[in-house]
Amino acid sequence: MRARSWMAALALLGGTTIVVGRGLLAEVPNPAPAQPPAPDRADTGKSPSPPPAPAGAPKSPATLFPSVRLNLVIAGLGREGCDVEVKPANPGCKFRTAAPRHVASDGRAQVELRDVELRGADHTCTMAITVREAGQAPKTLYRGFRLASRSTTSPASSASPASPPVPSVTCYLSTRLAEVVDGKRVRK
């Protein structure tokens, strides 16, 4: 019982110290000098707002990628292969959608995502990959990956004037693992 009293007293003392410390910090004046009002503006009593950004201007050049290479590896395809369509899955990622692409029966394909713009702070690109296989219902799979922001070094400081490398991501998918034929599971 005595230990609980000491713990409660210690917690009360710590909380009071934090509250009092924050209150004293709030009373400290701001060391930044006050700016005199601009002579060309009339004093309307409102604080000036920053100019609006142009509608087409991107937020940061580090969130724009000219292209991203998506390596698809699809397991469980039939002899005819499948058609694949890749679209953005949410508003946090934006890129141009390519026309549906045919993937051979080996299941390997490369899709180039063009003009990728990442709008979220976490730099995550999420996409909806729709796989259409003959004799099967279309299957939409959602995948996401994080793109590291590009370095802001100038081309003069680098040894070679080559363009920055294209980010590449490998995505593994499975369309179907087994099919039921006459009440038995058959692996294809």
Legacy VTK file of the C-alpha trace (Angstrom):
# vtk DataFile Version 3.0
C-alpha trace
ASCII
DATASET POLYDATA
POINTS 188 float
0.000 0.000 0.000
2.826 2.323 0.881
4.512 1.711 -2.500
1.376 2.815 -4.330
1.262 6.058 -2.349
4.822 6.874 -3.307
4.147 6.058 -6.959
1.030 8.242 -6.969
2.915 11.104 -5.325
5.743 10.779 -7.827
3.332 10.792 -10.778
1.529 13.854 -9.383
4.836 15.682 -8.888
5.987 14.838 -12.446
2.705 15.964 -14.007
2.700 19.215 -12.057
6.287 19.942 -13.087
5.414 19.482 -16.765
2.328 21.715 -16.569
4.168 24.488 -14.722
7.140 24.266 -17.094
4.933 24.623 -20.147
3.112 27.536 -18.596
6.385 29.369 -17.978
7.515 28.730 -21.549
4.279 30.221 -22.858
5.030 33.477 -21.027
8.489 33.879 -22.612
8.351 36.579 -25.333
9.138 35.597 -28.928
12.706 36.690 -29.804
11.783 37.322 -33.487
11.579 41.045 -34.273
8.218 42.395 -35.341
7.920 43.352 -38.997
6.664 46.843 -39.793
3.527 46.955 -41.946
4.075 47.335 -45.669
3.542 50.950 -46.800
1.609 49.988 -49.938
-1.093 48.024 -48.060
-3.955 49.562 -46.226
-4.384 48.339 -42.650
-7.533 46.209 -42.794
-6.986 44.398 -39.532
-6.517 41.049 -41.297
-3.244 39.211 -41.453
-1.909 38.855 -44.989
-2.334 35.382 -46.441
0.357 33.757 -48.579
-0.243 33.795 -52.329
-2.029 30.670 -53.576
0.101 28.075 -55.347
-0.644 27.513 -59.035
-3.004 24.594 -59.611
-0.587 22.682 -61.842
2.495 23.151 -59.658
3.779 20.033 -57.890
4.375 20.086 -54.160
7.943 18.830 -54.227
10.279 17.737 -57.024
11.275 14.724 -54.879
7.763 13.282 -55.256
7.795 13.186 -59.071
9.314 10.266 -60.942
9.400 10.264 -64.756
9.056 6.476 -64.814
9.096 3.417 -62.566
9.750 -0.093 -63.885
7.369 -2.727 -62.497
8.583 -6.331 -62.927
5.628 -8.701 -62.681
6.058 -12.379 -61.829
2.707 -14.197 -61.970
2.348 -17.790 -60.786
-0.422 -20.189 -61.749
-1.070 -19.105 -65.336
-2.481 -21.401 -68.003
-0.993 -21.996 -71.453
-2.720 -18.938 -72.921
-1.274 -16.531 -70.370
-3.319 -13.527 -69.234
-3.973 -9.838 -69.769
-2.799 -7.411 -67.077
-3.969 -3.864 -66.409
-2.285 -1.618 -63.809
-4.079 1.433 -62.353
-3.546 3.664 -59.292
-5.338 2.215 -56.256
-5.881 5.421 -54.280
-5.557 9.215 -54.662
-2.179 9.240 -52.855
-0.474 7.956 -55.993
-1.010 9.123 -59.533
0.437 7.768 -62.775
-0.590 7.258 -66.377
-2.321 3.951 -66.894
-1.047 1.769 -69.679
-3.230 -0.236 -72.023
-3.876 -3.826 -70.938
-0.806 -5.919 -71.633
-0.655 -9.612 -72.509
1.600 -11.788 -70.329
2.862 -15.092 -71.700
2.440 -18.400 -69.855
5.813 -18.022 -68.111
4.237 -15.173 -66.108
7.037 -12.616 -66.483
6.430 -9.104 -67.776
7.710 -5.563 -67.369
5.305 -2.638 -67.103
6.520 0.938 -67.260
4.601 3.369 -65.025
4.927 6.867 -66.478
4.746 10.274 -64.749
4.467 8.855 -61.223
3.412 11.495 -58.676
3.354 10.574 -54.997
1.007 12.820 -53.047
1.373 11.255 -49.588
4.088 12.086 -47.087
5.116 8.426 -46.884
6.060 8.205 -50.629
4.008 5.041 -51.110
2.810 4.056 -54.556
-0.243 1.788 -54.432
-1.706 0.139 -57.488
-4.549 -2.120 -58.509
-3.390 -4.913 -60.793
-6.261 -6.582 -62.674
-5.473 -10.025 -64.105
-7.842 -11.356 -66.799
-7.315 -14.984 -67.688
-9.340 -17.014 -70.195
-12.066 -19.016 -68.486
-11.587 -17.232 -65.124
-13.215 -14.232 -63.527
-11.062 -11.074 -63.471
-8.984 -10.862 -60.306
-7.840 -7.522 -58.868
-4.829 -7.571 -56.586
-3.634 -4.542 -54.636
0.062 -3.933 -54.104
2.058 -1.033 -52.763
5.681 -0.062 -52.425
7.629 2.860 -51.041
9.849 4.899 -53.335
12.797 6.615 -51.697
12.943 10.313 -52.493
15.552 11.192 -55.054
18.739 12.919 -54.025
18.917 16.637 -54.704
22.555 16.678 -55.856
23.318 18.844 -58.833
24.490 17.218 -62.086
27.728 19.254 -61.931
28.763 17.522 -58.696
28.309 14.000 -60.067
31.057 12.275 -62.033
28.885 11.333 -65.012
26.179 13.491 -66.597
23.920 10.436 -67.060
20.274 10.610 -66.096
19.242 9.216 -62.706
18.488 5.478 -62.646
14.905 4.336 -63.121
13.472 2.822 -59.909
12.603 -0.839 -60.361
10.186 -2.921 -58.261
9.450 -6.657 -58.517
5.885 -7.735 -57.718
4.990 -11.401 -57.166
1.379 -12.440 -57.819
-0.600 -15.676 -57.817
-3.757 -16.009 -59.889
-4.842 -19.461 -58.779
-3.104 -22.377 -57.154
-5.596 -25.175 -57.637
-8.789 -25.837 -59.489
-11.637 -28.190 -58.555
-12.517 -30.697 -61.304
-15.155 -33.392 -60.639
-14.929 -32.829 -56.884
-11.123 -33.266 -56.743
-8.472 -30.589 -56.385
-6.248 -30.524 -59.445
-3.042 -28.522 -59.436
-2.201 -26.783 -62.688
LINES 1 189
188 0 1 2 3 4 5 6 7 8 9 10 11 12 13 14 15 16 17 18 19 20 21 22 23 24 25 26 27 28 29 30 31 32 33 34 35 36 37 38 39 40 41 42 43 44 45 46 47 48 49 50 51 52 53 54 55 56 57 58 59 60 61 62 63 64 65 66 67 68 69 70 71 72 73 74 75 76 77 78 79 80 81 82 83 84 85 86 87 88 89 90 91 92 93 94 95 96 97 98 99 100 101 102 103 104 105 106 107 108 109 110 111 112 113 114 115 116 117 118 119 120 121 122 123 124 125 126 127 128 129 130 131 132 133 134 135 136 137 138 139 140 141 142 143 144 145 146 147 148 149 150 151 152 153 154 155 156 157 158 159 160 161 162 163 164 165 166 167 168 169 170 171 172 173 174 175 176 177 178 179 180 181 182 183 184 185 186 187
